[in-house]
Amino acid sequence: MVFFLVAIWGGSYKWRVKVRQTIEFLAPMVIVMVVLAGYNQVRFGSFEETGYTMTGNLTQQKYELKTYGLFKLENIPTNF
C-alpha cells in the first residue's frame, strides 16, 4: 500500500490528479473496512471484535499448544 501511495505522490502529476488517484486507491479499502466493522457490530456487538476471543476454550488451546506445539503432522489429513 505504501509503495502505491509513494508512486502516486512521487509522480509529476498535478496536485488534483494526485488527490483523485489517492482517493480512488483508498476508497475500496475504506468501504471494505466499514462493511467488516458493521458486520462485526451486528454479529458480536462490537466493531473491534472478530470472534477469536469468544472461542471459550483458550485454556485447552494453550495446553495443546504447550503439549503438542504449533504444528502437528497428525492434523494435516483432517484439514482436507
C-alpha positions in Angstrom: 0.0 0.0 0.0 2.8 2.4 0.9 4.5 1.7 -2.4 1.5 2.7 -4.4 1.0 5.9 -2.4 4.6 6.8 -2.9 4.2 6.1 -6.6 1.2 8.4 -6.8 2.7 11.2 -4.8 6.1 10.8 -6.3 4.9 11.3 -9.8 5.0 14.6 -11.8 1.2 14.9 -11.9 -0.8 17.9 -10.7 -1.9 18.1 -7.1 -5.6 17.5 -8.1 -4.7 14.3 -10.0 -2.7 13.0 -7.1 -5.6 13.6 -4.7 -8.0 11.9 -7.0 -5.8 8.9 -7.5 -5.2 8.6 -3.8 -9.0 8.7 -3.2 -9.6 6.1 -5.9 -6.9 3.9 -4.4 -8.1 4.1 -0.8 -11.8 4.2 -1.3 -12.3 0.4 -1.8 -10.2 -0.4 1.3 -12.2 2.1 3.4 -15.5 0.6 2.1 -14.4 -2.9 3.0 -13.3 -1.9 6.4 -16.6 -0.2 7.1 -18.6 -3.2 5.9 -16.5 -5.6 8.1 -16.8 -3.3 11.1 -20.6 -3.2 10.6 -20.7 -7.0 10.2 -18.7 -7.3 13.5 -21.1 -4.9 15.2 -24.1 -6.9 14.1 -22.6 -10.3 14.9 -20.6 -9.7 18.0 -21.9 -6.4 19.4 -18.6 -4.6 18.9 -16.8 -3.1 15.9 -13.4 -4.4 17.1 -14.5 -8.0 18.0 -13.6 -10.5 15.3 -14.7 -13.6 17.2 -11.3 -15.0 18.1 -11.6 -14.1 21.8 -15.0 -15.8 22.0 -13.9 -19.4 21.4 -14.4 -20.3 25.1 -11.6 -22.9 25.2 -8.5 -20.7 25.5 -7.2 -22.8 28.4 -7.5 -26.0 26.3 -5.8 -24.3 23.3 -2.9 -23.1 25.5 -2.5 -26.6 26.9 -2.4 -28.2 23.5 0.0 -25.6 22.2 2.4 -26.3 25.0 2.0 -30.1 24.8 2.0 -30.6 21.0 3.4 -27.4 19.6 2.1 -25.2 16.9 2.4 -27.7 14.1 1.5 -31.3 14.3 1.7 -33.7 11.3 -1.3 -35.7 12.5 -3.6 -32.7 12.0 -2.8 -32.4 8.2 -5.3 -35.1 7.0 -8.2 -33.6 9.0 -7.7 -30.2 7.3 -8.5 -31.6 3.8 
